[in-house]
Amino acid sequence: MRIVDRFRTQQKPCFGFEFFPAKTPKAQENLDRTVEKLTALAPDFVTVTFGAGGSTREGSRQLAARLKQEKGLEVIAYFAGYGLGPPEISEALGGYSEHGVENILVVRGDPPRDPAFRPHAESMVYASDLLEYIRPRYAFCLGAAGYPEGHLQAESPDRDADFLKRKVDLGAEYIITNYFYDNRYFFDYVERCRARGVTVPILPGVMPILNLKLAESIAATCGASIPEPVRTKLAAIPEEDKKASADFGIELGERQCRELLAAGVPGILFYTMDRWESVSEIVNRLRAGGLL
């Protein structure tokens, strides 16, 4: 199913979970448990990440196929094309197509950390370049990433919105945003995009906080900020009290989602970090309130 049709026509807002391929046997056990717990909640879609430089290409494809074929889920497969040439792009996208994946989220991706990595001579610099290449060649329902606080490399929020408009002009049919902890960033971002004529669905990303140390580490790499009131409250929780930190993250995530849903968002993507406890609690609370 073209996921954009579900975003636009479903009576209740959609929700989905992000998974990433496991790299170790222990991580695989955790992923398997998380998949079982979260798919039992009957999400409208799931997303599968794609490692920098194609580093998880086979694992991403296998996970997408498993979720699609064994679990019967609608899958949005990330495709991070940084450093990949046309043959590698065709191989990766052809593999997804063979497994029945119809939806692709096109992102540039981060440069691999491996100092030996060398990008293909014909690799594409930006996500917009990838969209321009993929759109006339494949029938996927294509999406793109959005950055409510601005991409780390963007000159300004306005220029970032300009680039988002270009992605839509080149074939992106929906936008899924990076996570944030202050909903004003999302609402301002949507306003900037709509002012530029962007009419496609824009779904916010929500990532429950587990603890301050982890939140700071992730935020430093992806361009999301931690509001000072949130940081202060987390810092007051003893580091060893993991439950208290997770409970705080659940309360914050629930409040965020309630406000976003009240504002009429078409859906929410939960960034799970391959963990199920916090996101499942938030979804169950929202369902109990008739919001999902």
Secondary structure by P-SEA (a helix, b strand, c coil): caaaaaaccccccccbbbbbbbccaaaaaaaaaaaaaaaaacccbbbbbbcccccaaaaaaaaaaaaacccccccbbbbbcccccaaaaaaaaaaaaaacccccccccccccccccccccccccccaaaaaaacccccccbbbbbbbcccccccccaaaaaaaaaaaaaacccbbbbcccccaaaaaaaaaaaaaaccccbbbbbbbbbccaaaaaaaaacccccccaaaaaaaaaccccaaaaaaaaaaaaaaaaaaaaaaacccbbbbbcccccaaaaaaaaaaaaaccc
